[in-house]
Amino acid sequence: MTSTFPLARSGKPGYDPAEVDAFLDRAREAFAVAHGDPGLTSDEIRHTAFRVVRRKGYSARHVDAALERLEEAFAARERDRELAEKGSDAYYAETRALAQEILDRLARPEGKKFRRVSLLTRGYHPADVDAFAERISAFIQEGRALPVETVRTIAFRPRYRGYSETQVDLLLDAVVRVILAVR
């Protein structure tokens, strides 16, 4: 993977090239670690954010696409390592347990799947989250298609007294882990 990306179009914000390049250097070094702790995980890559700059920033679309590929490469390596260390029975038992935790959360009644934020705070719109929860449940229980990109990029409308963004985001992270674990 090269650390050079197209620049954002004139007048459009982009990611700070120095931050992006430094992170990609770190990722290259971590991926080169054959044994032991690489010092970087797929979860950390998924949560990586860069400062936005107005001039001469890297195109966010291109950098985000590269980060998704990088996350998937790290996740595949993590899966291979865990399969080798634990064996497939234990690895898939852990994955099934995580999937069951997700299903248990999503089995709660509509409008009550997650903690609500206060009256003066915006959270995710419960109807949007509950609708997406049905897609997640169908993926886990019935094997319906749910691309990892859809989970990564889902956006919910804001609403006062909505669902806690932190709780919903943690669940979405768990869904991504399950999808990547069974690829």
C-alpha positions, 0 to 999 in steps of 0.5 A: 500500500502506498502512502500517497493518495490523491489530494482533495479537490480544491476548496474541499477538506481532506485528511492531514497527509502527515498524520495519514502517512505516519499512521500507514508507516506504523501499520506497515511496521505492525503488519510486518511482525510475524509473531507476537503482538504487532501493536495494532489491531483491526479494531484500532484501525476501524477507529482511526481518525485524522485531522481535517485540513483545508488545503492539500489534504488527502482525499477522505474517500481514498484514505477511508477505502484504504483503511477499510482494506487495511482493517480487513487484512489485519482482521484476517491475520488476527483470525488466522492467529487465533485459529492457530492458537485456540483451534477452530472449535474454540475460535468459532465458539467465541464468535457464536457467543459474541453473535448471541450477545448481539442477538440478545441485545437486539431481541429487546422491544422496539424503542428499548434496545439501548439506553436513552440519552437525556431530554436535552441530548441528541442520540441516534433515532430509535426507529432508524436503529431498530430497523437496522437491528432487524437487518443485523438479526436476519444476518446472524439468524438467517444468513442474509447478506449484510456487507461489512461496508454497510455496517461501517457506514450506516448513519442514523438520524439524530433525535433528542432522547434518542439511543446512546450513540456509544452503546449503538456504536459498540454493538456495530463494532461487535457486528463488524467483528462477527462479519470479519470472523466468519469471512 
